[in-house]
Amino acid sequence: MFEKEITSYAFNVTKHYTSDRVKLSALLSDVELPEAFRKFAEAEVDDIIDMEGIERSKTGKLDLSKPEIQALFKEVRHILKNSYEFSREEFLELADKASKFLFNYVIRPRWTLEKFLFKGENSVDAVSIRKASRFIHYYGYYPKGITEYLDFHGKAVLDIETWKKLHAKIDEHLISTLPAKLSSLTAPLFGLFKFSSDTDRIPSDAAVLFFKDKFANGIVDRVEFAKEVKNIRSVDIMTLTMILEAASSDIDQNIAVLPKTEEPPKEFRSFERQKVTHPLYPENPQARQIPDAVLNETPGAPSQPEPSRPMVSQSQPPRAEAPRNQETRRNTSTSSVRNYLSPKLEEKIIKKIFRGSRSAYQICLHRLDESADWHAASRVVEGVFIDNDVDPFSKFAVAFTDAVSAKFRGSQSSEKKS
């Protein structure tokens, strides 16, 4: 997923640099390049300077901690960075690596940070966190939250479980500010696709992955409903705001005002890059490596399930939202199956038959309301029971079947007390 956009991003970074050597100083002063890429390039050079070990005493006999010496080292580092040049091969490799990292990080920061910081280990030290933070431009509150936590508790090591809890708290706060602060929260996401494909819209799939990464299942439900039922394949910030503001109980009605977009995918120019068959500095220790999982796996591609909190999939619908306090507003159209269900029974059916997935329920209703007759509708109901392993003779399965039958056979309303 997003392979074309990633390739286009890398091409747009390199298209104005055609010489055999590219200076870091030229990249840092190029305001046409995304600041996130420039920061990534600078961090790469910082890692190379770290490998050289110019700021370390190899024998331990020299005291390099004096302020005046540290000031000189800082000036030397500045001079080295300004004069550093990437070869053509190195620059193309840098553009490729940065584009893959940024797409993963911007779309799903929690997943990427876990792979990038911990690399499969259970803990990471503060020095490594500081060096890794040099690559991070967007969502600065994540590394800031980590360092402030370590400083406050006087710790030099962060374990992965503590980090997950800390990250979850930050995300929980961010989601609580929506939709009022949706524009600022998603600015990096829209900026990423703006530079890549020159559009003010993002794919609906990107929005789904973004909110799944934050475990905002209620928002994921609404975006998936807009994508699958209303065929909204891409969204601008206004459309996304409307989706978030739609009351969950009336999503099938309110979302109808959203515009349909059936734009064909934009074709991008191919990005040819030369293969690097040897390490840059074989005689030196290797620089900080971004895990292959971050570089080789594009957002949305199949991946190994995470044992702690698995990603929601179609075969395993997301958990139900908290029960609504207000009574569901009824659909007054006689063509809707919902007209034959009481609000309380509807909640039970969503929980018992659709495993708490409101979006799966809404999609089923849409298919039922579009069915030509009872025969076609019964096949939809049968498919739902099979997919969700529901006993067709159970209490709520019978109630749901009765409601569908009432719509197509004109029987009395089958509202039941549960």
C-alpha positions, 0 to 999 in steps of 0.5 A: 500500500502507498508504494507509488506515493513512497516512490514519488516522494523519493523522486521529488526529493532527488529530481533537482539534484543530478550531480555526482556529489550532493552537499548536506549544506545544500539540502539543509538550505533547500526550503523546497524540501520537506523539513522532515527529510532535511532533518533525516539527512542531517541525522544520517551525517550525525551518525557518521560523525559519531562512528568516527569517534572524534569526541571520545578519548580512546585511552581514557587519559584525556579529560574531554568533558571541559566546557571549552573542549566541548565547545570546540567539538561542537564547532568541529561537528558543525564544520564537518556537517557543512562540508559533508558530501553524499555520493550519487549512490548514497543520496539515492539510498538516503532518499529511498530510506527516508521516504519509507521511514517517513511514510511509516512514521507519519501514518503509524507512529506508535508501530514505527517508534516501537520498531525503531527505538527497541529493535526487538529488545525489552528496553532502551537506554537514554543515550540511544533514545536521544540519538534516535530522536535526531531522525524525528521531526513530526510528533515531537511530543512523543520523544519529548514525553519520553525524555521528560519521563526519564528525567523526572524519575531519574532513569537512564533506561526505558522498558517497553511496557512503560513506553507503551503506557506512556504512548497510550496516554499521549494518544488518549489525550490527542484523541480527546481533543478531536474534532476541534484539533483535527487539523493540527493533529493530521497536518503531517499526514496531509503534508506527506501526501501533498509533497508526494502527489500534490494533492490536498486529499489523503487516501481513506486507507491512510486515515484508517491506519492512522487512527488504528495506530491510536486505537481510536476504534470508533473513528476507524468505524466511521472512516471505514463506513464512509469508504466501504458504503459511500465509496469515499476513497480519499478525504480532505480535512473538511470531509474528515471533520464531517466524518468525525462529527457525525453522531455514531448512532446516525452515521448512516444518515449524516454521512450521506451528505459527504461527497463521493470521490471516484478519482482514478489513482494518479500516475507517478513517474518512476524512480530508478535508483542504483543498487548499493552492493557494498557498505559505505564504511566497511572498516568502521562500526556501523551507524544506527540502523533503522530496522528492516521492518520499518524500511521494508514494510509499507503502511497497510501491508500484511505483517506479523500480528502483535501479541500485545494489542493486535491490529483490528482486521475485517475478520475480527471486528473492533470492540464495541464503543461505550453504550450510548446514553441517548436513545438512537434516533429512528430512521423514519424511512419504511425501507430501512430494517432499522425501522423494525428494531428498537434502540435497545434491541439494536444495541444487543444485536450489534454486540451479540451478532456483529461482535461490537462492530458498528461499521460491520452492522452499518454495512450489513444494513446498507446491503439489506436495504439495497436487497431486491427481495426477501430471498436476496436479504436472507442470503445476506443474513445467512452470510453474517451468521456464518462469518461471525459464527452465530447460532441462527436459532439464538435469541438475537439471531431470531430477532434480527431475522424477524426484523428483516422478514418484517421489512420484506414481508410486510408483517407487523413490527418485530420490536422486542424487549430484550 
